[in-house]
Amino acid sequence: MEQLQLIATSPMGLEAVVARELRELGYHDLQVENGRVNFKGGPQDICRTNLWLRTAGRILINMGTFKATTFDELFEGTKALNWPDWIPENGEFPVEGRSHKSQLSSVPACQKIVKKAAVEKMKERYGTDWFDENGARYVIEVSLLNDEALLTLDTSGAGLHKRGYRLVSNEAPIRESMAAALILLSRWRPERPFYDPFCGSGTFLVEAAMIGWNIAPGLRRSFNSEQWDRIPAELWSAAREEAFDAVKDDIPLQITGSDIDPRSIEISETAIKRAGFAKDIKVSVLPVSKAKPVGDYGVIITNPPYGERLGDDIEAEAALRQFGLMTLHYPTWSVFAISPSEQVEHYMGRPADKKRKLFNGRIQTDYYQFFGPLPPREKR
């Protein structure tokens, strides 16, 4: 079976979560680096990981790495790679790029050089001077770090956080992949109640339900590599069938949420319905001070409003204070909140059991984790 060097990209700070997901899928020869996890697999693994990874950004094929301090080195290194093994004569192959701490700092110039080198390689294979590029899409990315070039092919297309259930969102949504990562870090289990008192677009609620029922997050969407000749349609069919068979939709869920903004609740209801959980997730218009999670030993995971995100520091501070007061009434619950505010522990009335530095978009935040007691054994 063909073995490829594959990369699951990761938001900074969540590489260990992506690696854990890969291990749970059966991949063990992993290399964790900043912003990515390297692993080996065949074409069937491109299908499986695109469908199943909740917290990764994209699945890339590592086409090659080499030193590149000059445009000549970048051209020759790129031309030496086997682009026609993947890209057919009519393939569309745009080039994207990034550069960090490298002598070749002009990204547009690097993109042009890589495109030119790939075209030259394609000319040798196909014996033509012109490529229509009207077929399947093969996005090449050149990434320069410390003068080393990494050339990849993007198998995903749109980022893996785009599950397909969220057509519109409120003004400050959390990414689906980030929401899934925070739920996985909380170690929430579907037999425990789940509540989000600032539910916004409903992302935490839907991601929790998908985790609870073991639904592959990529089931409702398509991927660029579904159109590729090198990955036969039957591999995609087999991977989707495996994912459908793995769904456990007979597990009862206790997932609820609320938000003070009626428009946000409308948006979350639409997303919940599109995701197939209309009967299983309940949301209501409520200020956090009136929030009433039902049950014991539950988990609250939320993204409270904050000034940078929603434009009003005073309101955000008041919401955080009310949130802290609300949680006092639920001593058996565990509470998790992602926020850039340094006042979270103050309003919660205790230091967090654990804090993790993360970026929510471009905003540096902490993931505050306040652990409640574990449920008694018979309740687990």
HELIX and SHEET records of a PDB file:
HELIX    1   1 GLU A   15  GLU A   24  1                                  10    
HELIX    2   2 PRO A   43  TRP A   52  1                                  10    
HELIX    3   3 PHE A   71  LYS A   79  1                                   9    
HELIX    4   4 TRP A   83  ASP A   85  5                                   3    
HELIX    5   5 VAL A  107  TYR A  126  1                                  20    
HELIX    6   6 GLU A  176  SER A  186  1                                  11    
HELIX    7   7 THR A  203  GLY A  212  1                                  10    
HELIX    8   8 ASN A  224  GLN A  227  5                                   4    
HELIX    9   9 ALA A  233  ALA A  246  1                                  14    
HELIX   10  10 PRO A  262  ARG A  274  1                                  13    
HELIX   11  11 VAL A  288  LYS A  290  5                                   3    
HELIX   12  12 GLY A  307  LEU A  310  1                                   4    
HELIX   13  13 ASP A  313  THR A  327  1                                  15    
HELIX   14  14 VAL A  344  MET A  348  1                                   5    
HELIX   15  15 ARG A  377  LYS A  379  5                                   3    
SHEET    1   A 7 GLN A  31  GLU A  33  0                                        
SHEET    2   A 7 ARG A  36  GLY A  41 -1                                        
SHEET    3   A 7 LEU A   4  THR A   9 -1                                        
SHEET    4   A 7 ILE A  59  LYS A  67 -1                                        
SHEET    5   A 7 GLU A 148  ASP A 154 -1                                        
SHEET    6   A 7 VAL A 139  LEU A 145 -1                                        
SHEET    7   A 7 VAL A  95  HIS A 100  1                                        
SHEET    1   B 7 ILE A 281  VAL A 285  0                                        
SHEET    2   B 7 ILE A 255  ASP A 259  1                                        
SHEET    3   B 7 PHE A 194  ASP A 196  1                                        
SHEET    4   B 7 VAL A 299  THR A 302  1                                        
SHEET    5   B 7 SER A 334  SER A 339  1                                        
SHEET    6   B 7 ILE A 363  PHE A 370 -1                                        
SHEET    7   B 7 LYS A 354  ASN A 360 -1                                        
END                                                                             
